[in-house]
Amino acid sequence: MQHSFENTLAFAQSLDASDTLRSFRNEFILPAKADGTPKIYFCGNSLGLQPKTAADYVAKEMQRWATLAVEGHFQGEPSWFNYHRTMRDTTAKLVGALPHEVVIMNTLTVNLHLMMVSFYRPTAQRYKILMEAGAFPSDQYAVESQVRFHGLDPAKAIVEVAPREGEATLRIEDIEQAIDKHANSLALVLFGGVHYYTGQAFDLKRIAAAAHAAGAKVGFDLAHAVGNLPLHLHQWDADFAVWCTYKYLNSGPGGTSGAFIHERYANNTELPRFAGWWGYREESRFLMQKGFVPMYGAEGWQLSCGQIFPFAVHRASLEIFERAGIEYLRAKSIRLTSFLAFLLEQINQQAATQLLHIITPSDPHQRGCQLSLVVPQNGKKVFEQLIQAGVVCDWREPDVIRVAPVPLYNTFEEVWQFAAILTKILTATTEAVQITC
Ligand SMILES: *Cc1c(COP(=O)(O)O)cnc(C)c1O
């Protein structure tokens, strides 16, 4: 896709004027500076903003608790018993699944463990897990502890694929080659959809195909991918996937999580799983009998009765995605992030030196909203000055500033303002360094 951008405020404003999704910004509560004007919030990859409707959705359940109390489980629309199903169809659309392949439950790391109980079944021959190097720490700890749980040595059982010397991101052919190399001993390929640090989006279709060709299972952690990129889990043939809902899905701190389990396991009662009463066959759940009989599909992995308050927030947020449409959001996101990349490259060009590097791939198909910036000189200080200037972005050790313009509530003008602020800070910092040298 070719973009021709201009580095002017008027140009940014013209992009906003022709943006058909621009009214969605009004549906979110924007954090404000002391003077009441909105901050530039580029942290939707970490915690998405609050939908204005969320409080009402929660208040409604508080009210039902007050008036119906225990009868709320079965009375009202939707009853708490059925509440998770109100999120099923939109969720299925967001991740590209059949409705009975998805369920909303628990939190992300919990779901990752539950999925690994079912899909990481090491044998003497096949026991390895292959993942990307530098995966989000929770995933690393989950994998390490699962490996130990089976009495295996993480140093032998975990294979990490790292970028080549001098490169920041992974090449798909290197991932495929690593899978192939360990084909005889591989039990599971577990990959992130978008890397939290580099912002690289992986080719999940090709990873799934390579994993299956090697005779391994394949699962994805979509924490940074869901609500960011269109996904096609069923078509890509993933065995399982998990995601949280508080990043691009705007469902609040500690919000609930989602899981995908491919249809081919829907009726599989042999597959080991850690069970709870909410995964028990619904028709006879309340007979309270011995002997676990799972529900058909992903719902058979549920443990506990629904977390209605986090669900209520998530429902409010999903309703917005339903109206906006992930394909439209993605089209805007490509323009928004490409505009940001263009402006950042301009900073280097105008300074005639490399004041910053973008380590995220420059190909829009290999990234989502986020760009990860490395500022070689005084990176942490530059980050702190961005915060002081009313920009909300984040710092990830050892040396990255993450910025993520989000198509639901960020504007092209904000992207332009951000680049202007960063230019000012970088110019001042570079001059200061030159003077002190
Ligand atoms: C954000 C994130 C997590 C967080 O896990 P929680 O269980 O929700 O605290 C885990 N893995 C990845 C890849 C993430 O990006």
The ligand as a Gaussian input file, in Angstrom:
#p B3LYP/6-31G(d) Opt

LIG

0 1
 C       -0.285000      -8.453000      28.714000
 C        0.212000      -9.825000      28.526000
 C        0.070000     -10.803000      29.533000
 C       -0.556000     -10.475000      30.873000
 O       -1.098000     -11.604000      31.485000
 P       -2.245000     -11.477000      32.574000
 O       -2.481000     -12.863000      32.987000
 O       -3.421000     -10.827000      31.929000
 O       -1.721000     -10.611000      33.683000
 C        0.512000     -12.087000      29.265000
 N        1.095000     -12.403000      28.070000
 C        1.254000     -11.488000      27.100000
 C        1.869000     -11.884000      25.801000
 C        0.847000     -10.173000      27.300000
 O        1.035000      -9.264000      26.349000

